Amino acid sequence: MKKNILLISILLLTTKSFGITIKEFKIVNYFHKIPTNPIFIVDVNYEIEKEKHEKHHSHLVILVEGTKKEKFNIEQNTIFQIKTNNNLRIFLPIFSKLPKNTNQKFSFKLLENSKVLFETNTTFYVSDVIQEPIILLDYNEIEIPKSYQKQYNFFFVSQTPQNVFVINTKEGKTNTVKSSKLEKIKGLHSFSYKFDKEGEYKILIGKSEKTITVNYDKTPPIFNIITPTNNSIFYRTKKIQIKWTDPIDTSGINFQKSSLYIRKNSKVITNISPLISLNRESSITPYETIYIENLEEGEYEYCIEYSDYEGNKTNVVNYFKILPPSEDKEKPIIKNIHVENSKRVSENKYLLKSTNVYIFVEFTDGEYGSGVKSIHYKVNDKIFSDNTFGDNKYISITTESKETQLMIWVEDYNNNVSETNVLMLKP
């Protein structure tokens, strides 16, 4: 089932380190004539360009000036849909009633803070018709569970409250549904409905109409394996990560009938059933993950299976190997170095507040490598080494009063060495 996308946060356009260029700002539902209560539908096509200096984009606003000025804050009170990458559809309902049979000039401005990103002026003839509500429904078919009734939410754009009629076309049965206004979003209204059986239904709001076909859920849960991919090779026996996306299903996931198992030589060595939600932050990071410790070298099979409440099932079977660390040929990587209590003045040069400094180093040997076993650092002509446990390490050094050169690298269990990072530190 395709889902209607309604967003009230424009994260795509509030991006650090990128500049925004508006390529097209197009009104798609009116040409020469508009009703007395228009709802302008605007497609915005934009580019994001990298900037030399970090900049935070915020307070994106569309100003529409006709008989009165209407302000639409895209980050807070305006409806929009994501059509494609870098393309938005924005809904701009005008709440001041326009005098009919007149020409009205409109100005449209897209601003970031006080900077005008785009501006256009156009004149429309105001007819004597009334704008009907716009039903925000970009699919014509849904699936419902057969074993219980599930509530579905629908949205439409209108300047005024409306009664909603849901009609079962086969039975001719009509249900009247009350809609509610979403106060924070200009012109957005919603209603909820529970379909009790399959069939064709019409949604009627004013003179606006949408037809949808309702079928019982026959689609199994959807999820994707992130790691390990099929036929992957690990070079370590500890902390083997299995990670996959949260399952999605119309009727809901039946975790009691879902499971994960790992086999070696046809013998089950790990069996998790029921497969409850494993990631405590899954509402923020939509994936599940487990770590398997102390496996042996050899060949493995793992299977993840999810079932929904209608009995539809999806199972994915993948295979992986664990080979000796001595076969690992990939170099580890230093991901990040943070020099505490310092000011970064160039790519690798830091001004320190004292001669004693703590440095936080993050590193990885990838999902499949043998693992980082040690960190090495050279302060001027002296080399120091420490064992590592995990994917980060604090090191402490004492610098001289003059500029000090610091070199840092890490090593994995097959003695593969990372690239050396060179820092210049000056108290």
SENUGU-66086 format. One record per residue (C-alpha): residue in three letters; y, x, z. Coordinates in steps of 0.25 Angstrom, whole numbers, padded with zeros to 4 digits. Layout:
BEGIN
[node "ALA"; [Y; X; Z]]
...
This chain:
BEGIN
[node "MET"; [0000; 0000; 0000]]
[node "LYS"; [0014; 0005; -0004]]
[node "LYS"; [0023; 0004; 0008]]
[node "ASN"; [0038; 0000; 0007]]
[node "ILE"; [0046; 0012; 0012]]
[node "LEU"; [0059; 0009; 0020]]
[node "LEU"; [0066; 0020; 0026]]
[node "ILE"; [0078; 0021; 0036]]
[node "SER"; [0078; 0036; 0037]]
[node "ILE"; [0082; 0045; 0025]]
[node "LEU"; [0075; 0057; 0029]]
[node "LEU"; [0074; 0061; 0015]]
[node "LEU"; [0089; 0063; 0014]]
[node "THR"; [0092; 0068; 0028]]
[node "THR"; [0086; 0082; 0025]]
[node "LYS"; [0090; 0095; 0030]]
[node "SER"; [0093; 0107; 0021]]
[node "PHE"; [0094; 0098; 0008]]
[node "GLY"; [0105; 0092; 0001]]
[node "ILE"; [0105; 0078; -0006]]
[node "THR"; [0109; 0075; -0020]]
[node "ILE"; [0110; 0061; -0025]]
[node "LYS"; [0105; 0060; -0039]]
[node "GLU"; [0105; 0045; -0041]]
[node "PHE"; [0111; 0033; -0034]]
[node "LYS"; [0107; 0021; -0041]]
[node "ILE"; [0108; 0006; -0038]]
[node "VAL"; [0095; 0000; -0044]]
[node "ASN"; [0096; -0015; -0041]]
[node "TYR"; [0110; -0018; -0047]]
[node "PHE"; [0117; -0015; -0060]]
[node "HIS"; [0130; -0023; -0062]]
[node "LYS"; [0128; -0035; -0053]]
[node "ILE"; [0126; -0036; -0038]]
[node "PRO"; [0123; -0048; -0029]]
[node "THR"; [0133; -0052; -0018]]
[node "ASN"; [0124; -0045; -0008]]
[node "PRO"; [0119; -0033; -0015]]
[node "ILE"; [0108; -0024; -0010]]
[node "PHE"; [0110; -0011; -0018]]
[node "ILE"; [0097; -0003; -0021]]
[node "VAL"; [0100; 0011; -0023]]
[node "ASP"; [0091; 0022; -0028]]
[node "VAL"; [0095; 0036; -0023]]
[node "ASN"; [0089; 0048; -0030]]
[node "TYR"; [0093; 0061; -0023]]
[node "GLU"; [0089; 0076; -0023]]
[node "ILE"; [0088; 0085; -0011]]
[node "GLU"; [0093; 0099; -0013]]
[node "LYS"; [0091; 0111; -0003]]
[node "GLU"; [0103; 0116; 0003]]
[node "LYS"; [0107; 0130; 0008]]
[node "HIS"; [0111; 0126; 0022]]
[node "GLU"; [0104; 0116; 0031]]
[node "LYS"; [0111; 0102; 0030]]
[node "HIS"; [0107; 0089; 0037]]
[node "HIS"; [0109; 0077; 0028]]
[node "SER"; [0112; 0064; 0036]]
[node "HIS"; [0120; 0051; 0036]]
[node "LEU"; [0117; 0047; 0021]]
[node "VAL"; [0125; 0035; 0019]]
[node "ILE"; [0127; 0025; 0007]]
[node "LEU"; [0141; 0019; 0006]]
[node "VAL"; [0142; 0006; -0002]]
[node "GLU"; [0156; 0001; -0004]]
[node "GLY"; [0159; -0013; -0011]]
[node "THR"; [0167; -0023; -0004]]
[node "LYS"; [0163; -0017; 0009]]
[node "LYS"; [0157; -0003; 0013]]
[node "GLU"; [0142; -0003; 0016]]
[node "LYS"; [0136; 0010; 0023]]
[node "PHE"; [0121; 0013; 0022]]
[node "ASN"; [0116; 0024; 0030]]
[node "ILE"; [0104; 0029; 0024]]
[node "GLU"; [0098; 0035; 0036]]
[node "GLN"; [0100; 0023; 0045]]
[node "ASN"; [0102; 0009; 0039]]
[node "THR"; [0098; 0009; 0024]]
[node "ILE"; [0085; 0005; 0017]]
[node "PHE"; [0079; 0015; 0007]]
[node "GLN"; [0066; 0018; 0000]]
[node "ILE"; [0061; 0031; -0005]]
[node "LYS"; [0057; 0028; -0019]]
[node "THR"; [0053; 0043; -0023]]
[node "ASN"; [0057; 0057; -0019]]
[node "ASN"; [0072; 0058; -0018]]
[node "ASN"; [0074; 0044; -0022]]
[node "LEU"; [0078; 0032; -0012]]
[node "ARG"; [0081; 0018; -0014]]
[node "ILE"; [0092; 0013; -0005]]
[node "PHE"; [0095; -0002; -0002]]
[node "LEU"; [0110; -0005; 0001]]
[node "PRO"; [0112; -0020; 0005]]
[node "ILE"; [0127; -0024; 0004]]
[node "PHE"; [0131; -0033; 0016]]
[node "SER"; [0145; -0037; 0011]]
[node "LYS"; [0144; -0049; 0002]]
[node "LEU"; [0150; -0046; -0011]]
[node "PRO"; [0160; -0056; -0019]]
[node "LYS"; [0152; -0062; -0030]]
[node "ASN"; [0156; -0061; -0045]]
[node "THR"; [0164; -0049; -0042]]
[node "ASN"; [0164; -0034; -0046]]
[node "GLN"; [0162; -0025; -0034]]
[node "LYS"; [0163; -0010; -0034]]
[node "PHE"; [0153; -0002; -0026]]
[node "SER"; [0153; 0012; -0021]]
[node "PHE"; [0140; 0019; -0017]]
[node "LYS"; [0141; 0032; -0009]]
[node "LEU"; [0129; 0040; -0003]]
[node "LEU"; [0135; 0049; 0008]]
[node "GLU"; [0129; 0060; 0016]]
[node "ASN"; [0138; 0061; 0029]]
[node "SER"; [0151; 0060; 0022]]
[node "LYS"; [0146; 0067; 0009]]
[node "VAL"; [0145; 0058; -0003]]
[node "LEU"; [0132; 0061; -0010]]
[node "PHE"; [0133; 0050; -0021]]
[node "GLU"; [0144; 0040; -0025]]
[node "THR"; [0145; 0029; -0035]]
[node "ASN"; [0153; 0017; -0038]]
[node "THR"; [0149; 0004; -0046]]
[node "THR"; [0154; -0010; -0048]]
[node "PHE"; [0145; -0022; -0047]]
[node "TYR"; [0147; -0037; -0051]]
[node "VAL"; [0144; -0046; -0039]]
[node "SER"; [0136; -0058; -0044]]
[node "ASP"; [0133; -0070; -0036]]
[node "VAL"; [0119; -0068; -0033]]
[node "ILE"; [0113; -0064; -0020]]
[node "GLN"; [0105; -0051; -0017]]
[node "GLU"; [0091; -0055; -0013]]
[node "PRO"; [0083; -0047; -0003]]
[node "ILE"; [0076; -0034; -0007]]
[node "ILE"; [0062; -0034; -0003]]
[node "LEU"; [0058; -0019; 0000]]
[node "LEU"; [0044; -0020; -0005]]
[node "ASP"; [0039; -0009; -0015]]
[node "TYR"; [0024; -0013; -0015]]
[node "ASN"; [0017; -0026; -0019]]
[node "GLU"; [0004; -0024; -0012]]
[node "ILE"; [0000; -0022; 0002]]
[node "GLU"; [-0013; -0022; 0010]]
[node "ILE"; [-0016; -0029; 0023]]
[node "PRO"; [-0027; -0028; 0034]]
[node "LYS"; [-0037; -0039; 0033]]
[node "SER"; [-0041; -0038; 0048]]
[node "TYR"; [-0027; -0040; 0054]]
[node "GLN"; [-0013; -0044; 0050]]
[node "LYS"; [-0003; -0033; 0048]]
[node "GLN"; [0012; -0035; 0048]]
[node "TYR"; [0019; -0029; 0036]]
[node "ASN"; [0034; -0026; 0036]]
[node "PHE"; [0043; -0029; 0024]]
[node "PHE"; [0058; -0026; 0021]]
[node "PHE"; [0069; -0031; 0013]]
[node "VAL"; [0084; -0029; 0011]]
[node "SER"; [0094; -0040; 0013]]
[node "GLN"; [0108; -0042; 0018]]
[node "THR"; [0103; -0055; 0026]]
[node "PRO"; [0090; -0059; 0033]]
[node "GLN"; [0080; -0066; 0025]]
[node "ASN"; [0067; -0075; 0027]]
[node "VAL"; [0055; -0069; 0021]]
[node "PHE"; [0044; -0077; 0014]]
[node "VAL"; [0030; -0072; 0012]]
[node "ILE"; [0022; -0080; 0003]]
[node "ASN"; [0007; -0079; 0000]]
[node "THR"; [0007; -0083; -0014]]
[node "LYS"; [-0008; -0087; -0015]]
[node "GLU"; [-0007; -0097; -0003]]
[node "GLY"; [0008; -0101; -0005]]
[node "LYS"; [0010; -0098; 0009]]
[node "THR"; [0024; -0093; 0014]]
[node "ASN"; [0027; -0087; 0027]]
[node "THR"; [0042; -0085; 0031]]
[node "VAL"; [0045; -0072; 0038]]
[node "LYS"; [0057; -0068; 0046]]
[node "SER"; [0064; -0055; 0042]]
[node "SER"; [0072; -0046; 0051]]
[node "LYS"; [0084; -0037; 0048]]
[node "LEU"; [0082; -0022; 0051]]
[node "GLU"; [0096; -0020; 0058]]
[node "LYS"; [0097; -0005; 0055]]
[node "ILE"; [0094; -0005; 0040]]
[node "LYS"; [0105; -0012; 0031]]
[node "GLY"; [0099; -0025; 0025]]
[node "LEU"; [0084; -0022; 0029]]
[node "HIS"; [0075; -0033; 0033]]
[node "SER"; [0061; -0034; 0037]]
[node "PHE"; [0049; -0044; 0039]]
[node "SER"; [0035; -0043; 0043]]
[node "TYR"; [0023; -0050; 0038]]
[node "LYS"; [0008; -0051; 0040]]
[node "PHE"; [-0001; -0054; 0028]]
[node "ASP"; [-0013; -0062; 0032]]
[node "LYS"; [-0021; -0061; 0019]]
[node "GLU"; [-0022; -0055; 0005]]
[node "GLY"; [-0014; -0060; -0007]]
[node "GLU"; [0000; -0061; -0014]]
[node "TYR"; [0012; -0063; -0006]]
[node "LYS"; [0027; -0065; -0009]]
[node "ILE"; [0038; -0060; 0000]]
[node "LEU"; [0051; -0068; -0003]]
[node "ILE"; [0064; -0065; 0003]]
[node "GLY"; [0076; -0073; -0002]]
[node "LYS"; [0073; -0072; -0017]]
[node "SER"; [0066; -0058; -0017]]
[node "GLU"; [0051; -0058; -0018]]
[node "LYS"; [0040; -0048; -0017]]
[node "THR"; [0025; -0050; -0020]]
[node "ILE"; [0015; -0042; -0013]]
[node "THR"; [0000; -0042; -0014]]
[node "VAL"; [-0008; -0041; 0000]]
[node "ASN"; [-0022; -0036; 0000]]
[node "TYR"; [-0031; -0033; 0012]]
[node "ASP"; [-0032; -0018; 0015]]
[node "LYS"; [-0042; -0011; 0007]]
[node "THR"; [-0035; 0003; 0007]]
[node "PRO"; [-0041; 0014; 0016]]
[node "PRO"; [-0032; 0022; 0025]]
[node "ILE"; [-0024; 0033; 0018]]
[node "PHE"; [-0023; 0048; 0024]]
[node "ASN"; [-0022; 0062; 0018]]
[node "ILE"; [-0028; 0075; 0023]]
[node "ILE"; [-0018; 0085; 0025]]
[node "THR"; [-0027; 0097; 0030]]
[node "PRO"; [-0037; 0102; 0028]]
[node "THR"; [-0038; 0099; 0014]]
[node "ASN"; [-0051; 0098; 0007]]
[node "ASN"; [-0059; 0111; 0007]]
[node "SER"; [-0049; 0118; 0015]]
[node "ILE"; [-0053; 0132; 0021]]
[node "PHE"; [-0049; 0136; 0035]]
[node "TYR"; [-0049; 0150; 0040]]
[node "ARG"; [-0049; 0146; 0055]]
[node "THR"; [-0058; 0138; 0064]]
[node "LYS"; [-0047; 0133; 0074]]
[node "LYS"; [-0037; 0123; 0073]]
[node "ILE"; [-0042; 0116; 0060]]
[node "GLN"; [-0032; 0105; 0057]]
[node "ILE"; [-0035; 0092; 0050]]
[node "LYS"; [-0023; 0084; 0046]]
[node "TRP"; [-0021; 0071; 0039]]
[node "THR"; [-0011; 0060; 0037]]
[node "ASP"; [-0010; 0048; 0045]]
[node "PRO"; [-0019; 0037; 0039]]
[node "ILE"; [-0011; 0025; 0033]]
[node "ASP"; [-0018; 0011; 0031]]
[node "THR"; [-0013; -0003; 0029]]
[node "SER"; [-0022; -0009; 0040]]
[node "GLY"; [-0021; 0002; 0049]]
[node "ILE"; [-0030; 0014; 0053]]
[node "ASN"; [-0042; 0011; 0061]]
[node "PHE"; [-0043; 0024; 0069]]
[node "GLN"; [-0056; 0020; 0076]]
[node "LYS"; [-0063; 0020; 0063]]
[node "SER"; [-0057; 0033; 0058]]
[node "SER"; [-0062; 0047; 0060]]
[node "LEU"; [-0062; 0062; 0057]]
[node "TYR"; [-0074; 0071; 0057]]
[node "ILE"; [-0076; 0086; 0054]]
[node "ARG"; [-0090; 0090; 0049]]
[node "LYS"; [-0096; 0104; 0048]]
[node "ASN"; [-0110; 0105; 0041]]
[node "SER"; [-0111; 0090; 0041]]
[node "LYS"; [-0109; 0090; 0057]]
[node "VAL"; [-0097; 0082; 0063]]
[node "ILE"; [-0090; 0092; 0072]]
[node "THR"; [-0077; 0084; 0074]]
[node "ASN"; [-0077; 0068; 0074]]
[node "ILE"; [-0064; 0061; 0077]]
[node "SER"; [-0066; 0046; 0078]]
[node "PRO"; [-0058; 0037; 0080]]
[node "LEU"; [-0048; 0045; 0072]]
[node "ILE"; [-0035; 0041; 0081]]
[node "SER"; [-0021; 0046; 0077]]
[node "LEU"; [-0022; 0061; 0080]]
[node "ASN"; [-0007; 0064; 0078]]
[node "ARG"; [0002; 0060; 0089]]
[node "GLU"; [0014; 0062; 0080]]
[node "SER"; [0008; 0054; 0068]]
[node "SER"; [0020; 0044; 0068]]
[node "ILE"; [0029; 0057; 0065]]
[node "THR"; [0019; 0066; 0058]]
[node "PRO"; [0010; 0057; 0050]]
[node "TYR"; [-0003; 0065; 0050]]
[node "GLU"; [-0016; 0067; 0059]]
[node "THR"; [-0021; 0080; 0063]]
[node "ILE"; [-0032; 0087; 0071]]
[node "TYR"; [-0036; 0101; 0074]]
[node "ILE"; [-0050; 0106; 0075]]
[node "GLU"; [-0053; 0118; 0083]]
[node "ASN"; [-0064; 0128; 0083]]
[node "LEU"; [-0072; 0125; 0070]]
[node "GLU"; [-0081; 0135; 0064]]
[node "GLU"; [-0081; 0141; 0050]]
[node "GLY"; [-0088; 0132; 0040]]
[node "GLU"; [-0086; 0120; 0031]]
[node "TYR"; [-0081; 0107; 0037]]
[node "GLU"; [-0079; 0092; 0032]]
[node "TYR"; [-0069; 0083; 0038]]
[node "CYS"; [-0067; 0068; 0036]]
[node "ILE"; [-0055; 0059; 0040]]
[node "GLU"; [-0058; 0044; 0039]]
[node "TYR"; [-0048; 0032; 0042]]
[node "SER"; [-0052; 0018; 0043]]
[node "ASP"; [-0042; 0006; 0043]]
[node "TYR"; [-0044; -0008; 0050]]
[node "GLU"; [-0049; -0014; 0037]]
[node "GLY"; [-0061; -0004; 0036]]
[node "ASN"; [-0055; 0004; 0025]]
[node "LYS"; [-0058; 0019; 0026]]
[node "THR"; [-0053; 0033; 0021]]
[node "ASN"; [-0060; 0046; 0024]]
[node "VAL"; [-0057; 0059; 0019]]
[node "VAL"; [-0067; 0071; 0019]]
[node "ASN"; [-0062; 0085; 0018]]
[node "TYR"; [-0069; 0099; 0019]]
[node "PHE"; [-0064; 0112; 0024]]
[node "LYS"; [-0070; 0126; 0028]]
[node "ILE"; [-0067; 0136; 0039]]
[node "LEU"; [-0069; 0150; 0034]]
[node "PRO"; [-0067; 0163; 0042]]
[node "PRO"; [-0053; 0168; 0046]]
[node "SER"; [-0056; 0181; 0038]]
[node "GLU"; [-0055; 0173; 0025]]
[node "ASP"; [-0041; 0168; 0027]]
[node "LYS"; [-0032; 0174; 0017]]
[node "GLU"; [-0019; 0166; 0020]]
[node "LYS"; [-0007; 0173; 0027]]
[node "PRO"; [-0002; 0165; 0039]]
[node "ILE"; [0013; 0161; 0038]]
[node "ILE"; [0025; 0162; 0048]]
[node "LYS"; [0031; 0148; 0047]]
[node "ASN"; [0043; 0149; 0056]]
[node "ILE"; [0050; 0159; 0065]]
[node "HIS"; [0060; 0155; 0075]]
[node "VAL"; [0069; 0165; 0083]]
[node "GLU"; [0074; 0158; 0096]]
[node "ASN"; [0088; 0160; 0101]]
[node "SER"; [0093; 0165; 0087]]
[node "LYS"; [0102; 0162; 0076]]
[node "ARG"; [0096; 0164; 0062]]
[node "VAL"; [0107; 0170; 0053]]
[node "SER"; [0098; 0173; 0040]]
[node "GLU"; [0084; 0170; 0035]]
[node "ASN"; [0078; 0181; 0045]]
[node "LYS"; [0089; 0185; 0054]]
[node "TYR"; [0092; 0180; 0068]]
[node "LEU"; [0103; 0182; 0078]]
[node "LEU"; [0097; 0182; 0092]]
[node "LYS"; [0103; 0178; 0106]]
[node "SER"; [0095; 0189; 0113]]
[node "THR"; [0086; 0201; 0111]]
[node "ASN"; [0074; 0193; 0116]]
[node "VAL"; [0070; 0183; 0106]]
[node "TYR"; [0058; 0173; 0105]]
[node "ILE"; [0053; 0170; 0091]]
[node "PHE"; [0044; 0158; 0087]]
[node "VAL"; [0035; 0160; 0075]]
[node "GLU"; [0027; 0149; 0068]]
[node "PHE"; [0016; 0152; 0059]]
[node "THR"; [0003; 0147; 0052]]
[node "ASP"; [-0009; 0151; 0045]]
[node "GLY"; [-0010; 0138; 0037]]
[node "GLU"; [-0019; 0126; 0039]]
[node "TYR"; [-0031; 0135; 0035]]
[node "GLY"; [-0028; 0149; 0039]]
[node "SER"; [-0035; 0157; 0050]]
[node "GLY"; [-0023; 0156; 0059]]
[node "VAL"; [-0012; 0165; 0064]]
[node "LYS"; [-0018; 0174; 0075]]
[node "SER"; [-0006; 0183; 0078]]
[node "ILE"; [0009; 0185; 0076]]
[node "HIS"; [0015; 0199; 0074]]
[node "TYR"; [0030; 0203; 0075]]
[node "LYS"; [0037; 0216; 0073]]
[node "VAL"; [0050; 0219; 0080]]
[node "ASN"; [0057; 0231; 0074]]
[node "ASP"; [0045; 0241; 0074]]
[node "LYS"; [0036; 0234; 0085]]
[node "ILE"; [0025; 0225; 0081]]
[node "PHE"; [0020; 0214; 0091]]
[node "SER"; [0008; 0204; 0089]]
[node "ASP"; [0004; 0191; 0096]]
[node "ASN"; [-0008; 0182; 0095]]
[node "THR"; [-0005; 0168; 0090]]
[node "PHE"; [-0010; 0154; 0095]]
[node "GLY"; [-0005; 0143; 0086]]
[node "ASP"; [0005; 0143; 0075]]
[node "ASN"; [0017; 0149; 0082]]
[node "LYS"; [0021; 0160; 0092]]
[node "TYR"; [0033; 0164; 0100]]
[node "ILE"; [0036; 0179; 0100]]
[node "SER"; [0047; 0186; 0108]]
[node "ILE"; [0054; 0199; 0104]]
[node "THR"; [0065; 0208; 0109]]
[node "THR"; [0075; 0213; 0099]]
[node "GLU"; [0084; 0224; 0099]]
[node "SER"; [0099; 0223; 0100]]
[node "LYS"; [0100; 0226; 0085]]
[node "GLU"; [0093; 0218; 0074]]
[node "THR"; [0078; 0217; 0075]]
[node "GLN"; [0068; 0215; 0064]]
[node "LEU"; [0057; 0205; 0068]]
[node "MET"; [0044; 0204; 0059]]
[node "ILE"; [0034; 0193; 0062]]
[node "TRP"; [0021; 0190; 0055]]
[node "VAL"; [0008; 0183; 0059]]
[node "GLU"; [-0007; 0185; 0056]]
[node "ASP"; [-0019; 0176; 0055]]
[node "TYR"; [-0034; 0178; 0059]]
[node "ASN"; [-0037; 0185; 0046]]
[node "ASN"; [-0026; 0195; 0047]]
[node "ASN"; [-0017; 0188; 0036]]
[node "VAL"; [-0003; 0191; 0040]]
[node "SER"; [0009; 0182; 0037]]
[node "GLU"; [0022; 0187; 0030]]
[node "THR"; [0031; 0194; 0039]]
[node "ASN"; [0044; 0187; 0044]]
[node "VAL"; [0056; 0197; 0047]]
[node "LEU"; [0067; 0193; 0056]]
[node "MET"; [0079; 0200; 0060]]
[node "LEU"; [0084; 0198; 0074]]
[node "LYS"; [0097; 0202; 0080]]
[node "PRO"; [0102; 0199; 0094]]
